[in-house]
Amino acid sequence: MAPLVLGYRLGMVPGSVVRACVVRIGLRGVTVEHAAHAAAAFHRDVLMHALRPAALDRIRWHQSQGAMVVVVSGAFDLILSQWCREQQLELISSELASVDGVLTGHYDGVQCVGDEKSRRVRERYDLERFPVVYAYGDTREDMSLLALAHKRYFRWKEMA
């Protein structure tokens, strides 16, 4: 994995390639049940402590305005689904493929990154129904998602 990670750091290897390799090497043959337990532990031990207070405050503000809040992420649904349910958020994310309760080491469909994020949002929601759409992103892979919104924030700074 080291050459891939170095290539990624140097901007020569896309993040989607690195993630696909991590899934193939690290998750192939793992039972869905084991992965779900690991995801629950990650939720409890890491995710709940890693969330930015400013992000949670912003989510709460949107919810207080009566807005539907959707998390659109390249992370696996196993990792984010419990948190999203608890926070009353909708989720669009990458999913892992499995056969007979065992992970195959591949994604179920396309990774939810880059243009796939905006494609899935447009597929699920009629954005014309919403008077104002907000979007937040922190990587270059979020640019097509941000382009869908009326109000765009990249790394917490509003974009023109």
Backbone bond lengths (Angstrom), bond angles and torsions (degrees), N, CA, C in turn:
res aa  C-N    CA-C-N  psi(-1)  N-CA   C-N-CA  omega(-1)  CA-C   N-CA-C  phi
1 M - - - 1.449 - - 1.531 111.73 -
2 A 1.326 118.02 -25.13 1.465 120.73 -175.20 1.534 112.73 -55.79
3 P 1.344 119.43 -45.62 1.472 117.72 178.92 1.532 112.65 -62.17
4 L 1.327 116.60 -36.45 1.472 119.30 177.97 1.522 111.26 -65.07
5 V 1.325 116.02 -44.92 1.456 120.10 -179.20 1.531 110.03 -64.22
6 L 1.311 116.87 -42.25 1.460 119.93 177.15 1.526 110.54 -61.82
7 G 1.341 116.47 -44.88 1.458 120.52 177.36 1.514 112.08 -59.69
8 Y 1.326 116.45 -38.12 1.458 120.69 176.95 1.532 110.35 -64.72
9 R 1.319 115.95 -47.65 1.468 120.61 -179.70 1.533 112.06 -59.58
10 L 1.331 115.62 -33.50 1.463 120.49 -179.94 1.525 112.54 -85.27
11 G 1.334 116.59 -1.30 1.454 120.62 179.08 1.519 113.83 79.56
12 M 1.331 116.65 16.65 1.462 120.58 -177.54 1.528 113.08 -99.15
13 V 1.326 117.24 -19.36 1.464 121.96 -178.84 1.525 107.33 -123.40
14 P 1.337 117.76 125.46 1.470 120.06 179.37 1.535 111.85 -65.06
15 G 1.323 115.40 148.15 1.455 120.67 177.66 1.514 112.86 -58.02
16 S 1.332 117.11 -32.82 1.471 119.96 -179.59 1.526 111.22 -63.54
17 V 1.323 117.77 -33.49 1.474 121.32 178.23 1.525 110.01 -69.65
18 V 1.325 116.07 -43.70 1.467 120.23 178.96 1.525 110.02 -62.33
19 R 1.337 116.76 -45.78 1.473 119.96 -179.79 1.523 111.45 -62.12
20 A 1.329 117.26 -41.54 1.471 120.01 179.29 1.527 110.70 -61.91
21 C 1.320 117.32 -38.79 1.470 120.67 178.40 1.523 111.26 -68.15
22 V 1.322 116.66 -40.36 1.461 120.23 177.74 1.528 110.01 -61.30
23 V 1.317 116.49 -44.11 1.468 120.42 178.79 1.523 110.22 -62.59
24 R 1.331 116.69 -45.58 1.465 120.73 -177.74 1.525 111.19 -63.94
25 I 1.320 117.12 -45.52 1.461 120.81 -176.59 1.527 111.79 -78.62
26 G 1.318 116.12 -43.63 1.453 119.47 -172.20 1.508 116.77 -87.00
27 L 1.330 118.06 -22.90 1.464 118.89 -172.63 1.528 114.75 -117.80
28 R 1.310 118.02 -12.61 1.464 119.53 179.52 1.529 109.96 -61.24
29 G 1.330 115.69 127.41 1.458 121.45 177.59 1.515 114.62 90.27
30 V 1.321 118.10 -5.63 1.462 121.88 178.21 1.523 107.90 -79.60
31 T 1.316 116.39 137.37 1.466 118.10 178.68 1.527 109.54 -71.34
32 V 1.309 115.55 149.36 1.467 120.52 177.21 1.524 109.49 -60.24
33 E 1.322 116.57 -38.16 1.465 120.75 179.58 1.533 110.60 -61.55
34 H 1.324 117.00 -45.84 1.471 120.31 178.65 1.531 110.20 -63.25
35 A 1.314 116.59 -43.67 1.465 120.50 179.49 1.526 110.63 -61.80
36 A 1.320 117.29 -39.52 1.469 121.19 179.03 1.526 110.57 -65.27
37 H 1.334 117.74 -40.29 1.468 120.53 176.80 1.530 110.78 -64.79
38 A 1.326 116.31 -42.14 1.464 120.17 178.40 1.525 110.54 -63.74
39 A 1.336 116.80 -39.52 1.463 120.74 178.84 1.523 110.43 -65.36
40 A 1.326 117.69 -39.10 1.470 121.07 178.05 1.525 110.33 -64.47
41 A 1.327 117.35 -40.30 1.460 120.86 177.32 1.526 110.45 -65.98
42 F 1.338 117.27 -40.20 1.454 121.29 177.36 1.528 109.96 -61.60
43 H 1.313 116.10 -43.41 1.460 121.38 178.19 1.522 110.30 -57.73
44 R 1.311 115.78 -48.57 1.466 121.80 -176.29 1.531 112.34 -70.60
45 D 1.339 116.90 -45.20 1.464 120.87 -169.61 1.524 114.59 -92.94
46 V 1.328 117.77 -24.37 1.461 119.82 -173.94 1.527 111.79 -120.79
47 L 1.315 116.90 -58.52 1.457 121.08 -171.33 1.521 112.34 -57.81
48 M 1.303 116.74 -44.72 1.462 119.98 -176.36 1.531 111.92 -63.84
49 H 1.331 117.65 -22.96 1.470 121.63 -179.46 1.523 112.20 -99.08
50 A 1.325 117.17 -12.78 1.461 121.16 -175.21 1.525 112.84 -95.52
51 L 1.311 117.38 -13.02 1.459 120.22 -176.56 1.522 111.05 -70.76
52 R 1.303 115.31 135.18 1.465 120.67 179.67 1.529 109.54 -72.72
53 P 1.318 116.83 128.68 1.474 119.30 177.15 1.531 112.32 -55.30
54 A 1.333 117.05 -37.29 1.470 119.92 179.46 1.523 111.10 -63.21
55 A 1.332 116.62 -36.74 1.469 119.98 178.72 1.523 110.26 -67.54
56 L 1.318 117.00 -43.97 1.468 119.82 177.77 1.523 111.17 -62.96
57 D 1.330 116.43 -40.36 1.471 119.70 177.35 1.516 110.81 -61.27
58 R 1.319 117.21 -40.57 1.472 121.00 -179.15 1.528 110.21 -67.26
59 I 1.327 116.82 -41.37 1.471 120.50 176.75 1.525 109.33 -59.56
60 R 1.321 116.76 -47.23 1.473 120.57 -179.47 1.527 110.67 -61.65
61 W 1.336 117.32 -39.14 1.457 120.10 178.48 1.526 110.44 -61.43
62 H 1.332 116.48 -47.13 1.467 119.60 179.01 1.528 110.13 -60.21
63 Q 1.320 117.13 -44.17 1.462 119.87 179.78 1.524 111.11 -63.35
64 S 1.324 117.77 -37.96 1.465 120.40 179.40 1.526 111.79 -66.01
65 Q 1.329 116.67 -22.33 1.460 122.02 176.80 1.526 111.73 -85.60
66 G 1.326 116.27 0.51 1.460 120.94 -179.79 1.515 113.56 83.53
67 A 1.322 116.83 14.53 1.466 120.78 -176.61 1.522 111.72 -80.59
68 M 1.320 114.65 150.19 1.449 121.52 168.62 1.531 105.69 -82.07
69 V 1.322 116.97 129.37 1.460 120.93 179.75 1.523 107.69 -113.96
70 V 1.327 114.85 127.37 1.465 121.54 -177.73 1.518 108.56 -122.10
71 V 1.313 116.42 126.26 1.458 121.62 172.82 1.531 106.62 -89.03
72 V 1.328 116.26 124.11 1.462 122.48 179.38 1.515 105.86 -118.41
73 S 1.336 116.18 111.72 1.458 119.36 -169.51 1.518 112.46 -142.84
74 G 1.305 115.27 150.62 1.452 121.64 172.52 1.516 112.43 -79.01
75 A 1.331 116.84 -12.24 1.467 120.38 178.09 1.527 109.83 -66.20
76 F 1.305 116.15 162.42 1.465 121.03 -177.58 1.523 111.50 -74.15
77 D 1.310 115.33 145.69 1.458 120.18 176.19 1.527 111.07 -58.14
78 L 1.325 117.41 -34.10 1.467 120.06 178.59 1.524 111.72 -57.00
79 I 1.317 116.45 -36.54 1.458 120.88 -176.92 1.523 111.74 -78.05
80 L 1.321 117.66 -39.29 1.467 120.77 -171.50 1.522 115.34 -98.83
81 S 1.311 118.32 -18.65 1.472 119.73 -170.65 1.525 113.07 -62.57
82 Q 1.319 118.54 -42.09 1.465 119.95 -179.17 1.526 110.75 -63.63
83 W 1.333 116.35 -46.11 1.457 120.01 -179.70 1.523 110.75 -62.49
84 C 1.319 117.42 -43.84 1.464 120.60 179.95 1.526 111.35 -62.18
85 R 1.322 117.09 -41.23 1.472 119.60 176.66 1.529 110.59 -60.39
86 E 1.327 116.41 -46.86 1.461 120.61 -179.08 1.524 112.16 -61.35
87 Q 1.328 117.00 -35.12 1.452 122.14 -177.23 1.538 112.85 -90.89
88 Q 1.330 116.51 0.33 1.466 122.80 -177.62 1.528 111.46 58.85
89 L 1.340 114.31 49.10 1.451 122.36 179.07 1.521 109.27 -115.86
90 E 1.306 116.23 148.97 1.459 120.63 172.86 1.521 107.51 -84.38
91 L 1.329 116.42 157.58 1.469 120.23 -175.99 1.516 111.03 -135.11
92 I 1.318 114.69 132.46 1.466 123.22 168.12 1.521 104.47 -125.91
93 S 1.334 117.12 120.64 1.459 119.22 -175.26 1.523 111.34 -154.07
94 S 1.314 114.34 175.59 1.460 120.47 174.33 1.528 109.00 -71.13
95 E 1.321 115.28 150.24 1.460 120.47 178.59 1.515 109.04 -128.84
96 L 1.319 115.52 150.19 1.455 121.36 -179.76 1.526 110.11 -97.70
97 A 1.320 115.64 140.18 1.463 120.57 178.53 1.534 109.55 -83.09
98 S 1.313 114.84 145.43 1.465 120.16 176.76 1.519 109.34 -142.90
99 V 1.315 114.95 155.45 1.457 122.56 174.70 1.519 106.78 -133.70
100 D 1.320 116.14 124.80 1.461 121.95 179.51 1.531 112.78 52.66
101 G 1.333 116.45 40.89 1.455 120.77 175.88 1.520 115.45 79.26
102 V 1.333 117.10 12.37 1.466 121.17 -179.52 1.535 108.22 -126.07
103 L 1.334 116.24 132.42 1.459 120.58 178.60 1.525 110.59 -67.11
104 T 1.319 115.26 139.23 1.467 120.48 -176.52 1.522 113.05 -87.05
105 G 1.338 116.71 -15.78 1.459 119.70 -173.98 1.515 111.94 89.20
106 H 1.330 115.86 14.37 1.467 121.54 178.59 1.529 108.72 -131.03
107 Y 1.305 114.55 164.18 1.457 120.29 173.38 1.519 109.22 -80.34
108 D 1.322 116.11 150.45 1.451 121.82 170.59 1.528 105.12 -88.51
109 G 1.312 115.67 94.85 1.459 120.43 -173.73 1.513 109.96 90.92
110 V 1.318 114.25 -157.99 1.459 122.05 -175.32 1.530 109.30 -90.14
111 Q 1.332 116.80 146.21 1.463 120.15 173.44 1.523 109.10 -57.81
112 C 1.303 116.24 141.49 1.463 121.32 179.47 1.529 108.96 -86.56
113 V 1.320 114.97 72.64 1.463 122.26 179.56 1.521 108.80 -139.25
114 G 1.327 115.63 160.61 1.461 120.52 176.15 1.519 112.19 57.66
115 D 1.329 115.43 -134.97 1.470 120.79 -177.99 1.527 112.90 -62.83
116 E 1.329 116.97 -22.87 1.471 119.89 179.38 1.523 110.97 -64.20
117 K 1.329 117.81 -32.93 1.469 119.97 177.90 1.527 110.30 -59.74
118 S 1.326 116.48 -51.26 1.464 118.99 -177.84 1.529 111.04 -67.93
119 R 1.325 117.51 -34.99 1.463 120.12 178.40 1.524 110.37 -61.59
120 R 1.315 117.17 -45.62 1.470 120.50 -178.95 1.525 111.94 -67.07
121 V 1.319 116.95 -37.72 1.470 119.54 177.60 1.526 109.65 -62.98
122 R 1.334 116.99 -47.34 1.481 120.34 179.73 1.532 110.91 -63.87
123 E 1.313 116.95 -34.69 1.459 120.72 179.59 1.526 111.29 -67.15
124 R 1.320 117.27 -37.98 1.463 120.99 -174.81 1.530 113.51 -88.98
125 Y 1.335 117.16 -31.25 1.459 119.95 -173.27 1.521 111.27 -125.77
126 D 1.329 115.35 142.72 1.463 121.49 171.19 1.520 106.13 -89.52
127 L 1.309 116.92 96.86 1.462 121.27 -173.61 1.522 112.72 -64.70
128 E 1.332 117.29 -19.57 1.467 120.57 177.69 1.530 111.63 -66.04
129 R 1.330 116.65 -20.01 1.468 121.08 179.97 1.525 112.71 -73.43
130 F 1.323 116.85 -15.77 1.457 121.10 -174.81 1.526 109.88 -104.18
131 P 1.336 117.68 125.40 1.466 119.39 -178.56 1.530 112.98 -64.34
132 V 1.335 116.80 -34.71 1.467 121.05 177.75 1.523 107.95 -139.96
133 V 1.317 115.10 129.70 1.465 121.30 176.76 1.522 107.29 -113.51
134 Y 1.330 115.52 127.22 1.456 122.56 175.80 1.528 108.05 -103.31
135 A 1.320 116.18 148.42 1.467 120.18 173.50 1.522 108.52 -144.77
136 Y 1.311 114.66 144.58 1.459 122.49 -179.06 1.525 107.96 -128.13
137 G 1.320 116.43 138.35 1.455 120.32 178.39 1.509 110.88 -150.10
138 D 1.336 114.79 161.48 1.456 117.80 179.94 1.531 114.05 -137.50
139 T 1.333 117.25 5.01 1.464 119.91 175.95 1.529 109.57 -133.96
140 R 1.329 115.48 165.01 1.465 120.05 177.35 1.523 110.97 -60.24
141 E 1.326 116.95 -27.32 1.466 120.89 179.83 1.527 112.41 -67.33
142 D 1.317 118.14 -10.69 1.467 122.14 -178.71 1.524 113.50 -92.39
143 M 1.311 117.88 -3.57 1.474 120.39 -172.02 1.531 113.40 -61.79
144 S 1.325 118.98 -40.25 1.467 118.25 -179.47 1.525 110.80 -70.42
145 L 1.317 117.56 -31.26 1.468 120.93 174.73 1.524 109.62 -66.71
146 L 1.311 116.66 -45.34 1.469 120.30 179.36 1.525 111.28 -61.01
147 A 1.320 116.86 -33.18 1.468 120.87 -178.80 1.528 112.22 -64.34
148 L 1.318 118.26 -19.71 1.464 121.37 179.14 1.525 113.01 -75.22
149 A 1.316 116.94 -19.56 1.458 121.19 -167.79 1.524 112.97 -95.02
150 H 1.332 113.34 155.71 1.459 120.68 171.71 1.524 110.04 -77.67
151 K 1.329 115.54 -39.27 1.469 122.15 179.22 1.518 107.09 -118.13
152 R 1.328 114.94 118.52 1.470 121.54 -174.17 1.521 109.84 -117.69
153 Y 1.322 115.64 136.28 1.458 120.84 177.58 1.524 108.66 -128.75
154 F 1.317 115.64 122.57 1.458 120.91 177.00 1.525 107.28 -115.23
155 R 1.337 114.59 118.84 1.464 120.89 -176.30 1.529 111.15 52.83
156 W 1.336 114.61 42.18 1.461 125.43 174.55 1.525 113.70 71.70
157 K 1.311 118.11 8.01 1.466 120.53 175.23 1.514 108.52 -109.38
158 E 1.331 116.34 132.22 1.462 119.91 -179.23 1.517 109.75 -68.25
159 M 1.320 114.75 136.15 1.462 122.05 178.51 1.525 108.85 -96.06
160 A 1.313 116.06 151.15 1.467 120.75 178.06 1.518 110.20 -70.54
